[in-house]
Structure formats: structure tokens, C-alpha cells
Amino acid sequence: MTNLLFIGDIVGRPGRDLLRKGLAALASHHNIDLVIANVENAAAGFGVTPDIAHELFEYGVHVMTGGNHTWDKKEIIPYFAKQPRMIRPANLPEGAPGLGRYVARAENGVSVAVINAMGRVFMTPLDDPFRVVLNEIEAVKAAGAQVIFVDFHAEATSEKSAMGWHLDGQVAAVVGTHTHVQTADDRILPKGTAYITDVGMTGPHDSVIGVDRAAIVHRFLSAMPQRFETATENPRLNAVVVRADEATGRALGITRLNLSLQDLETLAVTPVAAV
């Protein structure tokens, strides 16, 4: 069995600090073989920089995914040429830097592919993710992937649900990102694919999806532009643990996590439960 930890959208310094203080204990507690994280909001809520990516790798993230904010920090663009573990949506236009897939060697030696794709409903018009993701699956299987994990960065619940059904039985997991609100529909689909509509946000939860709530409320009340600052209160880590069978490539289980810093600190001194 291969245990995969996927961390929902990391937002700003509060999100990064949660990983700095608690990722090692979390990974140890759940016997994690590979850590994947969506990092497109890791730099003050908008984009990611090379320095921040390096910081997150140092904390224990193995593969990073993106979305519609991938290019917000221009200095990240050349980084894709030298760091294949940083991936971006596979259905971006041809010629975009980087790739939408990466095949990693997990701690237990299993070959795990991570694929990133982005939705089109209420989002920037891109190539068809339902078709592109099938091409990506073929590519990673040809590269020897035993387990395949898909981060589908999309707005509409219907589009995410459709992608889950589209890939059921073909991949170990389809998890949604982007909305920053964790959904309670984690389950194993009939043909063996773990699914959740949105993993949620790793960052300040006493906010409006990570942004200082006073500025957002004022904007709704006044319809006037506001400066958006990353909030700081009530940092929480949203994630899922997916247990996959490398022999079949299917999921054996999915566990949804919603943890405070205190919860993470408690894990550091809690015996690992039998799996």
C-alpha cells in the first residue's frame, strides 16, 4: 500500500508556517510515502516564487501543483525549466513553461504520477481538460507509473464531479482544488478512484477564502476597489490522505483532514495508529 498526502491550496505565510511546524509530524503519523501540495497561492495569496518553492521542498513537499495563479509571480516562469517537480495545468496552451505531469519515486519505491489540470467553467478558457488528462495518463503509464494522482483545479462542482466519474477506475485519485472551501464528499467511486470535490485551504480560515475579511466585506458593501491582504487568524491545514494499491492502481481509502496548529503539534507526540 502507498500512502499519499495531498495538501489543499497553501495560502501565504500562515499556510507555509503550518507546513514548517507540522508537516513532518503529519507525514510520520500517517506513514506518508509521498507529499503533494497545491502551491499557487503560497506567495502572499497570489502565485509562488522560487524561494518559496524551495522552502516548501525543504519542509517535505515532494511534488507541487498549480492553477490559475501559477504565473502571478513572473520570477517563477524560468523555474519550471529546472525543477520538474513543480508542475502546472496540463491543458494550458502549447508552449507554456513546464509540464502538467511528474512521475515521482515515493519513499516506498513505488512510481507515483501526479497530473495537474484546470477546469473551464467560470475559469480562463483553456484546452479541454477531459481530453488532455487522458493523454497525460497515457504518458505517465508509458513512463512506468503504478499509481496516478490528479489535482483538478476548477471552480464548478459539476465539472469536478464529472472529472471524477470520467476517470473512475483509471487513476487512484481525483481531488479538486481552487475554491478554498473543503467539501464533505470524500469517497471511493465504484471503480476504485478516490474523490473529493475540494480539498480546501491550508491557511487562515477566519477570512474570506484566505483574504482579510474586512477588506472583502467592505468591497461587497461599497463596490469600491480594496487592497487584498492575506489574513492571519485561525490557520488550519486542509488535506486528504489517499491509500492506494500499487498492484491495481486503485484507491483503498481516502481520509479528509482539517487540522489546527495545535492538532499538528499533538500529532508529534501521538503514537502512529495501525493502518
C-alpha positions in Angstrom: 0.0 0.0 0.0 1.1 3.5 -0.8 0.1 6.4 1.4 -0.3 9.8 -0.4 -0.8 13.1 1.4 -2.3 15.9 -0.7 -2.3 19.4 0.9 -5.0 21.8 -0.2 -4.2 25.3 -1.6 -1.4 26.8 0.6 -2.2 30.4 1.2 0.5 32.9 2.2 2.8 32.8 5.2 0.1 31.3 7.5 -0.2 28.3 5.3 3.6 27.9 4.9 4.1 28.2 8.6 1.7 25.3 9.2 3.9 23.1 6.9 7.1 24.3 8.6 5.8 23.5 12.0 3.7 20.4 11.4 4.3 18.6 8.0 7.0 16.3 9.3 4.8 15.1 12.2 1.7 14.7 10.0 3.6 12.7 7.4 5.1 10.5 10.1 1.8 9.9 11.8 0.1 8.7 8.6 3.1 6.8 7.3 3.2 9.0 4.2 5.2 7.9 1.2 4.7 11.0 -1.0 3.6 14.5 -0.2 1.8 16.6 -2.9 0.7 20.2 -2.4 -1.1 22.9 -4.4 1.1 26.0 -4.1 -0.4 28.5 -6.4 -1.3 30.9 -3.6 1.8 30.3 -1.4 3.3 33.8 -2.0 1.1 36.3 -0.1 -2.0 34.6 -1.6 -1.1 35.1 -5.2 1.4 32.8 -7.1 4.6 31.2 -5.8 8.3 32.3 -6.1 11.4 30.1 -6.5 12.5 30.9 -2.9 9.1 29.8 -1.5 9.0 26.7 -3.6 12.5 25.8 -2.3 11.3 26.5 1.2 8.3 24.1 0.8 10.5 21.4 -0.7 12.7 21.7 2.4 9.6 21.2 4.7 8.9 17.9 3.0 6.7 18.5 0.0 7.7 16.2 -2.9 5.6 17.5 -5.8 3.8 20.8 -6.3 0.8 21.6 -8.4 -0.7 24.9 -9.6 -3.7 26.5 -11.2 -5.0 29.9 -12.4 -2.5 31.8 -10.3 0.6 29.9 -11.4 2.1 32.8 -13.3 1.2 35.6 -10.9 4.9 35.9 -9.8 6.8 36.3 -13.0 10.1 35.0 -11.4 8.6 31.5 -11.2 8.5 31.2 -15.0 12.1 30.2 -15.6 12.0 27.9 -12.5 9.9 25.4 -14.4 12.8 24.7 -16.8 15.0 23.4 -13.9 12.5 22.0 -11.4 10.3 19.2 -12.9 8.7 18.6 -9.5 6.8 21.9 -9.9 4.0 21.2 -12.4 1.2 23.4 -13.8 -2.1 22.6 -15.5 -1.6 20.3 -18.4 -4.2 21.9 -20.6 -2.5 25.3 -20.8 -1.7 26.5 -24.3 1.1 24.8 -26.2 4.4 26.4 -25.4 3.6 27.2 -21.8 6.7 26.6 -19.5 6.9 23.3 -17.7 4.7 20.2 -17.8 1.4 19.2 -16.4 2.7 15.9 -15.0 5.5 14.4 -13.0 6.4 10.8 -12.2 7.9 10.6 -8.7 9.5 7.8 -6.8 7.7 7.5 -3.5 9.5 6.7 -0.2 8.4 3.1 -0.5 9.9 2.8 -4.0 6.5 2.9 -5.9 6.3 5.1 -9.0 3.6 7.7 -8.5 2.4 10.1 -11.2 0.9 13.5 -10.4 -1.2 15.2 -13.0 -2.5 18.8 -12.8 -5.4 20.0 -15.0 -7.6 23.1 -14.8 -11.3 23.5 -15.4 -13.0 25.8 -17.9 -16.4 26.6 -16.2 -16.2 30.2 -14.8 -12.4 30.0 -15.5 -10.0 31.1 -18.2 -10.8 29.3 -21.5 -8.2 26.5 -22.0 -7.9 23.3 -23.9 -10.4 20.5 -23.0 -9.2 19.1 -19.7 -11.3 15.9 -20.1 -9.3 15.0 -23.3 -5.9 16.4 -22.2 -5.9 14.4 -18.9 -6.4 11.1 -20.9 -3.3 12.0 -22.9 -1.4 12.7 -19.7 -2.5 9.4 -18.2 -1.1 7.6 -21.3 2.2 9.4 -21.0 2.7 8.6 -17.3 1.7 4.9 -17.8 4.3 4.7 -20.6 6.8 6.1 -18.1 6.1 3.3 -15.7 3.7 4.9 -13.2 2.0 2.4 -10.9 -0.2 5.0 -9.1 -1.8 8.1 -10.7 -3.0 11.1 -8.7 -4.9 14.0 -10.4 -5.3 17.6 -9.0 -8.2 19.1 -10.9 -8.1 22.9 -10.3 -11.6 24.1 -11.1 -14.5 26.3 -9.9 -17.7 24.4 -10.7 -18.7 21.5 -8.5 -20.4 19.9 -11.5 -17.2 20.0 -13.6 -15.1 18.5 -10.8 -17.7 15.7 -10.2 -17.8 15.0 -13.9 -14.0 14.6 -14.0 -14.1 12.2 -11.1 -16.6 10.0 -13.0 -14.6 10.4 -16.2 -11.5 9.0 -14.6 -13.1 6.5 -12.2 -11.1 3.3 -12.4 -8.3 4.9 -14.5 -6.5 6.7 -11.6 -6.1 6.3 -7.9 -7.5 9.7 -7.0 -9.1 12.8 -8.4 -9.1 15.7 -6.0 -10.4 19.2 -6.5 -8.7 22.5 -5.6 -9.3 26.2 -6.2 -12.4 27.1 -4.1 -10.5 27.1 -0.7 -13.6 25.5 1.0 -13.3 21.9 2.0 -16.2 19.7 0.9 -17.5 16.7 2.8 -18.0 14.3 -0.1 -14.7 12.3 0.1 -15.4 8.7 -1.0 -14.2 5.9 -3.2 -16.1 5.8 -6.6 -17.4 2.4 -7.8 -14.4 1.5 -10.0 -11.8 2.4 -7.3 -10.9 6.1 -7.7 -10.8 8.3 -4.5 -12.6 11.5 -5.0 -13.3 14.8 -3.2 -14.8 18.0 -4.8 -12.4 20.3 -3.0 -9.6 19.5 -0.5 -9.9 23.1 0.9 -7.3 25.6 2.0 -4.1 25.5 4.1 -4.0 28.9 5.6 -6.0 31.5 7.6 -9.6 30.3 8.0 -11.0 33.3 9.8 -11.0 35.1 6.5 -12.8 35.2 3.1 -11.0 32.3 1.4 -7.7 33.4 2.8 -8.1 37.2 2.3 -8.5 39.7 5.2 -12.3 39.6 5.8 -12.8 43.3 6.5 -11.5 44.4 3.1 -13.7 41.8 1.3 -16.8 42.8 3.3 -16.1 46.5 2.5 -15.8 45.7 -1.1 -19.2 44.0 -1.2 -20.7 46.9 0.7 -19.2 49.7 -1.3 -18.4 48.1 -4.7 -15.1 50.0 -4.5 -11.6 48.6 -5.1 -9.8 47.3 -2.0 -6.3 46.2 -1.3 -6.4 42.4 -0.6 -4.1 41.3 2.2 -3.6 37.7 3.3 -5.4 37.1 6.6 -3.6 35.6 9.6 -6.2 34.3 12.1 -7.1 30.6 12.7 -4.6 28.9 10.5 -5.7 25.4 9.5 -4.3 22.7 7.3 -6.8 21.1 4.9 -5.6 17.9 3.2 -6.5 14.3 2.3 -4.7 11.0 2.8 -5.2 8.6 -0.1 -4.3 5.0 0.4 -3.5 3.3 -2.9 -2.8 -0.2 -4.0 0.2 -0.1 -6.3 -0.7 -3.5 -7.8 -4.0 -2.3 -9.2 -3.5 1.4 -9.3 -6.8 1.9 -7.4 -7.6 3.6 -4.1 -8.2 1.6 -0.9 -9.3 4.6 1.2 -9.4 8.4 1.5 -9.3 10.4 4.7 -10.2 14.1 4.9 -8.1 16.2 7.3 -8.9 19.6 8.8 -6.2 20.4 11.4 -5.2 23.4 13.6 -1.7 24.1 14.6 -2.4 22.6 18.0 -3.7 19.4 16.3 -0.4 19.2 14.3 1.6 19.7 17.4 -0.3 16.9 19.2 0.4 14.5 16.3 4.1 15.0 17.0 3.7 13.2 20.4 0.9 10.8 19.4 1.8 7.2 18.6 1.2 6.2 15.0 -2.1 4.3 14.6 -2.1 1.0 12.8 -3.2 1.2 9.2 
